[in-house]
Amino acid sequence: RIAEVNGYLRAVIETNPEGLSIAQALDEEPAHQGSSWLGPLHGIPLLLKDIIVTLDKMETTAGSKVLLGARTSQEAKIEIVRKLREAGAVILGKTNMLEWGMFRINSGGSGWTVRGGLSLGAHCTL
C-alpha cells in the first residue's frame, strides 16, 4: 500500500529493506520453536517517526539531510524499539516528520522537510 499512495502523500520517508524477511521469519518462528505462544504484536507492521533511532539498515535523520549516513551503536534510549521487537512487531519503515521535530520553528510548521518534502495527511484533498 505504501508504494501505491506514498508518491502523493510522502508520509513514509523510507521502508525497511529487511521488513519482509523479518515478517517471514516471525511467521515461521512458532513452527521452529514448537510453541504456539506469540508476542502481543507478533507480525504487526509499524512505522516509526524518523527521529527514533534503530540499528537496522534505515536512516535516522529527524527529517534532515545533515544526518544522512550518521550511525550510532545504540537504538533509541527509551527502549521503545527493543520492546516493540520483543513483542513481535515488524519495524516496516520510518515516517516523514517536520524537520528536527519543529525544534527550530517558533510558529506552526508546514509539514515540509528537506529529506522527505511536503508530507500530506491521508485525508488531504489538495
matplotlib code that plots the C-alpha trace (Angstrom):
import matplotlib.pyplot as plt

x = [0.0, 2.9, 4.0, 0.5, 0.0, 3.3, 4.2, 1.3, 1.3, 5.1, 4.3, 6.8, 10.4, 11.9, 11.0, 13.0, 14.8, 14.6, 11.0, 9.6, 12.3, 11.7, 7.9, 8.6, 10.9, 8.2, 5.6, 7.9, 9.1, 6.4, 6.8, 10.6, 10.2, 7.3, 5.4, 2.1, 2.8, 3.1, 4.0, 1.1, 2.3, 3.5, 3.8, 2.1, 3.8, 4.7, 6.1, 8.3, 9.0, 12.3, 13.6, 13.6, 17.0, 17.0, 20.0, 19.0, 19.5, 17.3, 18.5, 17.5, 17.7, 14.9, 13.9, 17.2, 19.8, 22.6, 22.2, 22.1, 24.7, 25.3, 25.4, 25.2, 25.8, 22.6, 18.9, 16.5, 17.4, 13.8, 13.9, 10.8, 12.4, 13.6, 10.2, 8.4, 10.6, 10.4, 6.6, 6.9, 6.3, 7.9, 9.5, 8.4, 9.8, 10.3, 7.7, 8.4, 8.3, 8.7, 12.5, 14.1, 10.6, 9.8, 12.8, 13.9, 10.5, 8.7, 5.3, 3.3, 5.1, 4.0, 4.9, 7.9, 11.4, 14.5, 14.8, 11.1, 9.5, 5.9, 4.0, 0.3, -2.3, -4.4, -7.5, -5.8, -7.6, -5.1]
y = [0.0, 2.3, 2.0, 2.9, 6.1, 7.4, 9.2, 11.5, 11.6, 11.4, 10.2, 7.3, 8.6, 5.1, 1.4, -1.2, -3.3, -6.3, -5.8, -8.6, -11.1, -10.2, -10.7, -14.1, -15.2, -14.2, -16.2, -19.3, -18.8, -20.7, -23.8, -23.9, -23.4, -25.9, -23.2, -21.6, -18.5, -15.3, -11.9, -9.4, -7.6, -10.7, -9.8, -6.4, -3.9, -0.5, 2.7, 4.9, 8.6, 9.4, 10.6, 7.2, 5.5, 1.9, -0.3, -1.7, -0.6, 2.5, 6.1, 8.2, 11.9, 13.8, 14.9, 16.5, 15.6, 16.6, 13.3, 11.0, 8.3, 9.0, 5.8, 5.0, 1.9, 2.1, 2.1, 4.7, 5.1, 4.9, 1.3, 1.5, -0.2, -3.2, -3.6, -3.4, -6.1, -8.3, -8.1, -9.3, -6.0, -5.6, -2.2, -1.6, 1.9, 5.5, 8.3, 11.8, 14.5, 18.2, 18.8, 18.4, 17.9, 21.6, 22.3, 25.2, 26.7, 29.2, 29.1, 26.2, 24.1, 23.2, 19.5, 20.0, 18.5, 18.8, 15.0, 14.0, 17.0, 18.1, 15.4, 15.3, 13.6, 10.7, 12.9, 15.9, 16.9, 19.2]
z = [0.0, 0.7, -2.9, -4.1, -2.2, -0.9, -4.1, -3.3, 0.5, 1.1, 4.6, 4.6, 4.3, 3.8, 4.2, 5.9, 3.3, 5.7, 6.6, 4.5, 5.6, 9.3, 8.8, 7.2, 10.0, 12.5, 10.6, 10.7, 14.3, 16.2, 14.0, 14.7, 18.4, 18.8, 20.7, 20.0, 22.1, 20.0, 21.3, 21.6, 18.5, 16.6, 12.9, 13.2, 10.9, 12.4, 11.1, 13.4, 13.2, 11.6, 14.9, 16.6, 16.3, 15.1, 14.4, 11.1, 7.5, 7.8, 8.4, 11.4, 10.3, 12.1, 8.6, 7.8, 5.2, 7.6, 9.5, 6.4, 6.9, 10.6, 12.7, 16.4, 18.5, 20.4, 19.5, 21.0, 24.7, 25.7, 24.7, 22.6, 19.6, 21.7, 23.4, 20.1, 18.6, 21.7, 21.4, 17.8, 15.9, 12.4, 12.0, 8.5, 7.9, 9.0, 8.6, 7.4, 10.1, 10.4, 10.2, 13.7, 15.1, 15.0, 17.2, 15.1, 14.3, 16.6, 14.8, 13.4, 10.7, 7.2, 7.3, 5.0, 5.4, 3.3, 3.2, 2.6, 1.0, 1.9, 3.7, 3.4, 5.6, 4.3, 4.2, 2.5, -0.7, -2.4]

ax = plt.figure().add_subplot(projection="3d")
ax.plot(x, y, z, "-o")
ax.set_aspect("equal")
plt.show()
